[in-house]
Amino acid sequence: MYNRVILMGRLTKDPELRTTQSGITMCRFSVAVERGYAKQGEDKQTDFFEVTCWRQTAEFVSRYFSKGRMIHIEGTIQNNNYTDQNGVKHYATVIMAEHVCFTGEKQQASQQPAAPSYASAAPADPAARQAAAQAPAPVEVGDLGEFEEILSDGEVPF
């Protein structure tokens, strides 16, 4: 039997970190995953999944993720069924995250560091100036006149 789930989506709210009575950390959050298709003339639909993770994974999610951030999740799917005090049976499907990672999403424009500039003029933006100052210097190639061209006829020697 095989039970494996891979999701990539955005957190719908900040993760909730909790600690059990025995001292084990757990984290719960919800992820919105857009479907890859849509009927003609309609918008794409979104599915929402409840996710739970434990121990170091829970601490990682709580520390580095927040509402709106893109997340990649690998884990298993579980049904948590229970009967409430009134005798009504409830069904809940939960993703148990085993591995969680960043997706490499681009930062928002206001948070992006300026690209290093190798132009001789200093950038006007202070942040861009600092990034350019910390950027590695371009490699300068010396005189290549002492090298002779071996393959002048365009043929490869092998």
C-alpha positions as CSV (number, residue, x, y, z in Angstrom):
1,M,0.0,0.0,0.0
2,Y,1.2,3.5,-0.7
3,N,0.1,6.8,0.8
4,R,2.0,9.8,-0.4
5,V,1.0,13.4,-1.0
6,I,2.9,16.3,-2.6
7,L,1.4,19.8,-2.5
8,M,2.6,23.3,-3.3
9,G,0.5,26.2,-2.4
10,R,0.1,29.3,-0.2
11,L,-0.6,29.4,3.5
12,T,-4.0,30.9,4.2
13,K,-3.1,32.0,7.7
14,D,-0.1,32.1,10.0
15,P,0.9,28.6,11.3
16,E,-0.2,27.8,14.9
17,L,2.6,26.2,17.0
18,R,1.6,24.2,20.0
19,T,3.3,21.9,22.5
20,T,1.7,18.7,23.8
21,Q,1.7,17.8,27.5
22,S,4.6,15.5,26.8
23,G,6.6,18.4,25.3
24,I,6.4,17.5,21.6
25,T,5.9,20.5,19.3
26,M,3.2,20.4,16.6
27,C,2.1,22.9,14.1
28,R,-1.2,23.3,12.1
29,F,-1.8,25.4,9.1
30,S,-4.0,25.6,6.0
31,V,-2.7,25.6,2.4
32,A,-4.5,26.9,-0.7
33,V,-3.6,24.9,-3.8
34,E,-4.9,26.2,-7.2
35,R,-6.1,23.5,-9.6
36,G,-4.1,23.2,-12.8
37,Y,-7.2,23.4,-15.1
38,A,-10.3,25.5,-15.5
39,K,-13.4,25.1,-17.7
40,Q,-13.5,27.5,-20.6
41,G,-14.7,30.9,-19.5
42,E,-14.3,30.1,-15.7
43,D,-11.6,31.0,-13.2
44,K,-9.4,28.3,-11.8
45,Q,-10.7,26.7,-8.6
46,T,-8.7,26.4,-5.4
47,D,-8.6,23.6,-2.9
48,F,-7.8,24.1,0.8
49,F,-6.0,21.5,2.8
50,E,-5.4,21.3,6.5
51,V,-1.8,20.3,7.3
52,T,-0.2,19.1,10.5
53,C,3.5,18.6,11.2
54,W,5.5,17.6,14.3
55,R,8.8,18.2,16.0
56,Q,11.6,19.9,14.0
57,T,9.3,20.3,11.0
58,A,6.7,22.1,13.1
59,E,9.4,24.5,14.5
60,F,10.7,25.1,11.0
61,V,7.3,26.0,9.6
62,S,6.4,28.2,12.6
63,R,9.7,30.1,12.3
64,Y,10.0,30.7,8.6
65,F,6.5,30.7,7.1
66,S,3.6,33.1,7.4
67,K,0.3,33.8,5.7
68,G,0.6,34.2,1.9
69,R,4.0,32.4,1.6
70,M,4.4,29.6,-0.9
71,I,5.3,26.2,0.6
72,H,6.1,22.7,-0.7
73,I,4.9,19.8,1.4
74,E,5.5,16.1,1.2
75,G,3.7,13.7,3.5
76,T,0.8,11.4,3.9
77,I,-3.0,11.8,4.0
78,Q,-5.1,10.8,7.0
79,N,-8.7,10.7,7.9
80,N,-9.5,12.0,11.4
81,N,-13.0,10.9,12.1
82,Y,-14.7,11.6,15.4
83,T,-18.2,11.8,17.0
84,D,-19.0,15.0,18.9
85,Q,-21.0,15.3,22.2
86,N,-24.3,15.4,20.3
87,G,-23.5,12.1,18.5
88,V,-22.8,13.6,15.2
89,K,-20.0,12.0,13.2
90,H,-17.4,14.4,11.7
91,Y,-15.0,13.6,8.9
92,A,-11.8,15.5,8.5
93,T,-9.0,14.8,6.0
94,V,-5.6,16.0,7.1
95,I,-2.2,16.1,5.4
96,M,0.6,14.9,7.8
97,A,3.7,16.8,6.6
98,E,6.9,14.9,6.8
99,H,9.1,17.2,4.6
100,V,8.5,20.9,4.1
101,C,10.6,23.3,2.1
102,F,10.7,26.8,0.4
103,T,9.7,26.9,-3.2
104,G,12.1,29.5,-4.5
105,E,9.3,32.0,-5.1
106,K,10.4,35.5,-6.0
107,Q,10.4,38.1,-3.3
108,Q,8.1,41.0,-3.6
109,A,9.5,44.0,-5.5
110,S,9.9,46.0,-2.3
111,Q,12.0,43.3,-0.7
112,Q,14.2,42.4,-3.6
113,P,17.8,43.5,-3.3
114,A,19.1,45.5,-6.2
115,A,21.1,43.6,-8.8
116,P,24.8,44.2,-8.6
117,S,25.9,46.8,-11.0
118,Y,29.3,46.7,-12.8
119,A,28.8,50.0,-14.5
120,S,31.2,52.8,-13.6
121,A,28.5,55.1,-12.5
122,A,27.3,54.5,-8.9
123,P,23.6,53.6,-8.5
124,A,21.4,56.3,-7.0
125,D,19.6,54.0,-4.6
126,P,21.5,53.4,-1.3
127,A,20.5,49.7,-1.2
128,A,21.7,49.2,-4.8
129,R,24.9,51.0,-4.0
130,Q,25.6,48.7,-1.1
131,A,24.8,45.6,-3.1
132,A,27.1,46.8,-5.9
133,A,29.9,47.4,-3.3
134,Q,29.5,43.9,-2.0
135,A,29.4,42.3,-5.4
136,P,32.4,40.5,-6.7
137,A,34.6,42.5,-9.0
138,P,34.3,41.5,-12.7
139,V,37.1,39.3,-14.0
140,E,39.5,41.2,-16.3
141,V,41.1,39.2,-19.1
142,G,44.5,40.3,-20.1
143,D,46.0,40.4,-23.6
144,L,45.1,37.3,-25.6
145,G,47.5,38.1,-28.4
146,E,50.0,35.4,-27.5
147,F,47.5,32.6,-28.1
148,E,47.3,31.3,-31.6
149,E,44.1,30.0,-33.3
150,I,44.5,26.3,-33.8
151,L,41.2,25.4,-35.6
152,S,41.1,28.0,-38.3
153,D,39.3,25.7,-40.8
154,G,36.3,25.0,-38.4
155,E,37.0,21.3,-38.1
156,V,37.0,19.6,-34.7
157,P,40.2,17.5,-34.1
158,F,38.4,14.4,-32.7
